[in-house]
Amino acid sequence: MQSSTRIRTAVVAALLGLFAVLSGPGSAEADPAAPTGSTVGDLTRFSADGSVYHLRAGAAEARVSFVSDETFRIELAPDGTFSDPAGDAIVLPQGSPPRTRWKERSDRYDLSTGDVTLRVYKSPLRFALYRADGSQVWSEAKGISWDGEKTTQTLARGGDEQFYGAGMQNGRGNTSHRGQTVEVGVDYNWDDGGHPNSVPFYLSSAGYGVFRNTFAPNTYAFTDPVTTSAKEQRFDAYYFAGDAKDVIGQYTELTGKPFLPPVYGMEIGDADCYLHNANRGERHTLDSLKVADGYVENDMPNGWMLVNDGYGCGHEDLAETAKGLQDRDMQLGLWTQDGIDKIAEQVKAGQRVAKLDVAWIGDGYKFALDGCKDAYKGIEDNSDARGFTYAPESWSGAQRCGVQWSGDQYGTWDYIRWQIPTYAGATMSGLAYTTGDVDGIFGGSAKTYTRDLQWKMFLGTTMTMDGWADSDKQPFRYGEPYTSVNRDYLKLKESLLPYQYSYAHEATKTGVGMVRPLVLEYPDDPKAATDAAKYEFMSGEDFLVAPVYQDSTERDGIYLPKGTWTDYWTGRTYQGPTTVDGYSAPLDTLPLFVRGGASVPMWPGIRSYKDRTAGSPLAWDIYPQGKSSFTLYEDDGVTRKHRDGAYATQTADVRAPAKGAGDITVNIGESKGKFTGKQSSRPYEFSVHTGSEPSAVKLTGKLPRLGSAAAYASAKQGWWYDRDDRGGVVKIKTAPLSTGKKFSVKLEKTSAVGGRNAAATATVSAPQGQEIGAGATGTVAVDVTAGKADVTDAAVSLDVPEGWKTTPAPAVHRIPAGTTRRVEVSVTPAKDAAPGEARITARARYRSAGESRTAVRRIAAGVMPAPPTGVVWASDLAWLSSVNGYGPAERDRSNGESGAADGGPLTLAGKVYEKGIGTHADSGIEVYLGGQCSKFTADAGIDDEIDGYGEVAFSVEADGKVLWTSPKVTGASAAVPVDVPLDGARHVRLKVTDTNGSKTGDHGDWGAARFTCS
């Protein structure tokens, strides 16, 4: 019987049992004698003490305290005695309270600042908030109530009011909670529907937010009316008025602004156990350096390594390990399963990252928050570095000391799907850095790893973890094409560090993280709060990311809000609001769009931030449209000197046409401020996405115009219009310029993003499912669609992998406006081309509306092995895909453990088979037959090694249709003969499916599996 028991799972289960009834320090247990269902009564006494107001209602006492013009606190003690269990653990000291005024009216008291008025109704005691203009923000539908378990506030719900927040809510949060009930507390559920890293805070589209100042669990029901409760015999909440960003800012002003990570913390991290590893055998901590070498040798960024990530895992040779990692441009991290008593000596030895465990919840949420703060402080007290921690279960206030990650998951397509809304949604609670392990820590595959890594490069922080899956999960483990694609995205993130780091600094001022739901940037868009935008997010204000979360080379349902959006890979522009279906997304393509008006600072061509030198260029990637600007933030990236003002800012202001033809001016301001390592001068590079060639480019005088990519690469300064790059890009480089002086670059007679006549732009697409054989000449079809003007002289070509041959198709003389012409391009893959998806880019060079343009599109085409001939064993064929329930599917062996070729003999009903396939449900093996085979035969059953366990069904699918399905087969069943006509099928999939909900013993064998072919 197969066992997949994991130590970590067992520990978490134990923690669940230990903490299931935990309510947190300071939260009162239910008192059997306490009244149930009580609601505060009439106001019986009122008094004012500056900006603090005291209210009596029978035995109950309430208190209103103003913190700022838009922030105030309401407390209520049912027995008249105030308590404050959270104390100063969450809420930070605030400045002087604002001046307030009060006025008694017949039915209420009005407590006012310059911005808001809190109405305190007398009979019964009830609160409502109004703006200075008299418009209502919120109102209680009834007074605060309590019972033996909890205290509840009840608010009227607006007709179209939407709700967000409650911390990290797995699978949700970037769209509205309206109509839903969300829990705020520790549940150790790290899958879809769980709520790790909860925060007792929510915000409303009506213009307010609420923070419950407590360590007790909360429940928020955003029904009609809205009921929000905390499991304690007291009420304590802070209220904030303003739009969503204002509210997040006020909340984080109260509980702490997000910390600024070190720049290496924004590079990917790597975690594993190297000493006493239960899953990998005996190793030593210094063996981590061999893995670090793998990143260097594969030209892949990596910022830090956690070297003891595993229960029972220790560490040794810390100082030598830390020095070795630093020599490889990485930092040392440690998992704090055993506490942080020794953090001082560990940090002095070189530790710079501290990962907290679920055990840090300890005896309450305060313990978890204290763990975050103490680990953070331990790093800062014993080095000049910034505190940097990771936590899977934390609480309000943890944003000021660490990254929150969503716990331990399996690498699956569904895992990718539900994580997309999780992290953007957490930003609505002031959590600026949230993430999950790339492809989880269990299971996973080469393809899910690559797809997951792509979009997580647009999170502020992330890491990959090994040791718990069947094989190591570094980004270079899977071979081609995965290694190259992973490298491309890791280096893209590295180049985007100036952009992402600038947003990290912004979060320390505003509380708003870089990863954002669409509704935060487009609050007036009616679709932004709905499922139309659930599986996408904004990375800063400029990038819209729509991850691929299915095993597909197309992405549907990409919602683009109002504005101009440019496909990052092709330069095609879209006018929002619109929904894009059928987006071509081969394995190397993350659907990624850039906002019109974006100016993105970049570090080109580096593996590590340490590759930057005094002479390194700063590049600006510009999508000109109207007036726009971006302020770059820079400091030394590592120490805490920025807190004392050692940093610099530099602003790029762009002036361009709102659309169509015109001049573009890029004004680069002086770099204001100083820090150690600041460049006194540097060269600049600009990529200006115009779509139309300028007549000249000026920097003081005219810059030299260059005629080719080679000339541009070798020149010290000049410009070149690359019509073939993403719809047409003006590339500009300067000699080193003083960072202390401003300068301007002017592009004359060009256009806004999209070109002088964007509507005349042609587009390129390709049919899905195209296949070409290794070493065989075939064709790839490409469709060219004209825009609102005729296309002439369209020449279609393909960029193909090295070693392939391609012949450009004859030019198409004319494609009428609005019509499509299909062009077939001859292609011959290399004889040794590996089966699977090829990296191909289709390019159409054409003229339209008086301009020469180029349209490109990445397309998916499958490379197929040569079709089999004669009688062939299924285990001897190349497998296009192989999915297995546990470990790898085996060739000519039964399903084994986690490694390849570790199974036993294939045995069904006492018969041993020399040839066949051993699997574990649920499994699927796909082979390519190319229409050359007439039938498939085998003996199917559960391997004798299971001793009667298991229950499965076998099936054969061809080209997406089910040809044959077995009856239910158990471990006691005889082998089922399989004889299936194939009738010229091209693709055949052999599937084994669990039928009783328990995968125990589901070892399905295809004995003597073979194809009869022509």
Disulfide bonds with the S-S distance in Angstrom:
Cys273-Cys313 2.17
Cys372-Cys401 1.95
Cys933-Cys1013 2.00
